Amino acid sequence: MARDFVEIEAPILVPSPGLELHLDAFAVENHYLITSPEYQMKRLLAGGMERIYSLGKVFRRGENGRHHNPEFTMLEWYRSGVQWQAIADDVEKLVSDCARALCGTTVVRGVDFTPPWQRLTVRDACLQFARVAIEGGESPADLRKKIRAGGWRAPDDGDFSDLFFTLFLDAVEPRLPSERPIILYDWPRPLCALARVSPSNPNVVERFEAYAGGIELCNAFGELIDPIEQRARLQADVAARHQRGLPIYPVDERFLAAVGEMAPASGVALGVDRLAMLLLGTTEIRDVLAFAFDEL
């Protein structure tokens, strides 16, 4: 990463957390503990800042497990005027530099972090590891048929996301290579979140996730800068949350205004605790925390 990044101090309390279905925020009076500084950082991008990062705590209810804690440390950065591939290069360099600084080598406990890392589309990963070709434009019914035809379980109900992640967690993630990190990119369009649609394939979005040693390390987007589409996505998230009986969070109008003023940009959120897990050779996030949630 370049040295001319500007550090920003992310807020702790925000009027609107992320609206994605998997996010559950801690409510504090009329605000919420921050789930990600993304909304605020994009407002700074819209204001003319071009290379920014935030390193701090974020909070998500219900995230308990080997790789999850309700309070964790996130490093998030954005660069204007670059494609997602430049952010992927950043991730590779950051992680390999951290490995070298901490361990004296880029090969740590059987994982070789030396760039470049393998990059594979999500479609190819599903085809290679699960024998299911997912294009991204399937209806839930068609996707269910594909998954079952491949010999995998698929829930009888649920949307595209439910079906996809059932397959991904059952068949793909456990089979990702453990000796080298891998970047999975071109995610199906229904899993768009805040990513822009690929100009070369309308069925996928410019999103990547990096995996190493059995751990998901980061999530990155080529950022959506169309405020009309972004509003429609957020409203769809609100409707889906309502249908599932999940808490309803307000739409952040200041964020939406900023989306329409942003220059093209890409960004990433990286789990610092998970990076520490990888480099220290542990499979439990509590091993790199002073106090896990159940130890407070």
Beta strands, then each sheet from edge to edge (+ up, - down):
strand 1: 6-7
strand 2: 13-14
strand 3: 27-28
strand 4: 31-33
strand 5: 51-59
strand 6: 71-80
strand 7: 107-108
strand 8: 111-112
strand 9: 118-121
strand 10: 182-188
strand 11: 197-198
strand 12: 201-212
strand 13: 215-222
strand 14: 265-271
sheet 1: 1+ 5+ 6- 14+ 13- 12+ 10- 9-
sheet 2: 1+ 5+ 6- 14+ 13- 12+ 11-
sheet 3: 2+ 4- 3+
sheet 4: 7+ 8-
end
